[in-house]
Amino acid sequence: MRVNSEPDARTLHRVKQTDPDRTLVASNKKARHDYDILKTYEAGLVLAGTEVKSLRAGYCSLVDAFAQEREGELVLYNLHIAEYGFGSWTNHAPRRTRKLLLHRIEIERILARLRDAGGGFTLVPLSLYFRGGWAKVELGLAKGRKAYDKRQVLAKRDADREIQRALGRHLKGRTAARGRGGRG
């Protein structure tokens, strides 16, 4: 029996298309709830060897992590990467600060938005993943939501979901009538 890992034309619509080079390690779902994400950036991370091994094993948490400027560079704070189980005295500190790798022009644009007096912007990590063997973090330039904003977003999302359900039921009802040999 031959096993085919490639989806055929009949099942292709059911397979979620994602980036094949991207291996997700951790995502920060709470950030998308608590903040309005205006723009996203992809940044590299400066990591120690045991941190990479721990990330590949999936021991990472983005909760409470954020990025700030330090001496003209962007640094990620409170990213928790657990100590590597087989590491020795060379193990890393789990919540150490980690430098972010971006092009100089990107850093300047981000810092201009962060320094904007009336902006109230912050940089939050949205996901951490490997792309082409390199650890990357997706940063979101975000503005915090108030409690009533969060409730409005949830209500809008529920309404949109209900509209999609009703539309789906309506379309299924139409296609079922045509498929039974009736006049189309």
SULQUI-V867983 format. One record per residue. N is the residue number from 1. OMEGA is omega in radians with two decimals (* if undefined). Layout:
# SULQUI-V867983
[[N | OMEGA] [N | OMEGA]]
This chain:
# SULQUI-V867983
[[1 | -3.12] [2 | 3.12] [3 | -3.14] [4 | -3.13] [5 | 3.12] [6 | 3.08] [7 | 3.09] [8 | -3.05] [9 | -3.11] [10 | -3.08] [11 | -3.06] [12 | -3.12] [13 | -3.12] [14 | -3.10] [15 | 3.12] [16 | -3.12] [17 | 3.09] [18 | 3.12] [19 | -3.09] [20 | -3.13] [21 | -2.99] [22 | 3.09] [23 | -3.07] [24 | 3.10] [25 | -3.11] [26 | 3.06] [27 | -3.09] [28 | -3.09] [29 | -3.12] [30 | -3.12] [31 | 3.14] [32 | 3.10] [33 | -3.04] [34 | -3.04] [35 | 2.91] [36 | -3.12] [37 | -3.10] [38 | -3.11] [39 | 3.12] [40 | 3.12] [41 | 3.04] [42 | -3.11] [43 | 3.03] [44 | 3.14] [45 | 3.00] [46 | -3.04] [47 | 3.00] [48 | -3.10] [49 | -3.13] [50 | 3.08] [51 | 3.13] [52 | 3.14] [53 | 3.12] [54 | 3.09] [55 | 3.13] [56 | 3.08] [57 | 3.07] [58 | -3.10] [59 | -3.07] [60 | 3.08] [61 | 3.13] [62 | -3.12] [63 | 3.13] [64 | 3.12] [65 | 3.10] [66 | 3.13] [67 | 3.11] [68 | 3.09] [69 | 3.00] [70 | 3.12] [71 | 3.09] [72 | 3.12] [73 | 3.05] [74 | -3.09] [75 | 3.13] [76 | -3.13] [77 | 3.02] [78 | 3.00] [79 | -3.09] [80 | 3.00] [81 | -3.06] [82 | 3.09] [83 | 3.14] [84 | -3.04] [85 | -3.10] [86 | 3.12] [87 | 3.14] [88 | -3.14] [89 | 3.14] [90 | -3.12] [91 | -3.09] [92 | 3.01] [93 | -3.02] [94 | -3.08] [95 | -3.14] [96 | 3.10] [97 | -3.09] [98 | -3.13] [99 | 3.09] [100 | -3.10] [101 | 3.10] [102 | 3.03] [103 | -3.09] [104 | -3.12] [105 | 3.10] [106 | 3.12] [107 | -3.13] [108 | 3.11] [109 | 3.14] [110 | -3.12] [111 | 3.09] [112 | 3.12] [113 | -3.12] [114 | -3.11] [115 | 3.14] [116 | -3.00] [117 | -3.08] [118 | -3.02] [119 | -3.09] [120 | -3.10] [121 | 3.06] [122 | 3.10] [123 | 3.12] [124 | 3.06] [125 | -3.13] [126 | 3.11] [127 | 3.10] [128 | -3.04] [129 | 3.03] [130 | 3.04] [131 | 3.14] [132 | 3.12] [133 | -3.12] [134 | 3.10] [135 | -3.13] [136 | 3.05] [137 | 3.07] [138 | -3.12] [139 | 3.08] [140 | 3.00] [141 | -2.90] [142 | 3.04] [143 | -3.07] [144 | 3.09] [145 | 3.00] [146 | -3.11] [147 | -3.13] [148 | 3.06] [149 | 3.14] [150 | 3.13] [151 | 3.12] [152 | 3.13] [153 | 3.11] [154 | 3.12] [155 | 3.12] [156 | 3.13] [157 | 3.10] [158 | 3.13] [159 | 3.11] [160 | 3.13] [161 | 3.13] [162 | 3.09] [163 | 3.12] [164 | 3.10] [165 | -3.13] [166 | 3.12] [167 | 3.11] [168 | 3.11] [169 | -3.14] [170 | -3.13] [171 | 3.11] [172 | 3.11] [173 | 3.13] [174 | -3.08] [175 | 3.13] [176 | -3.14] [177 | -3.14] [178 | -3.05] [179 | -3.07] [180 | 3.07] [181 | 3.12] [182 | 3.09] [183 | -3.03] [184 | *]]
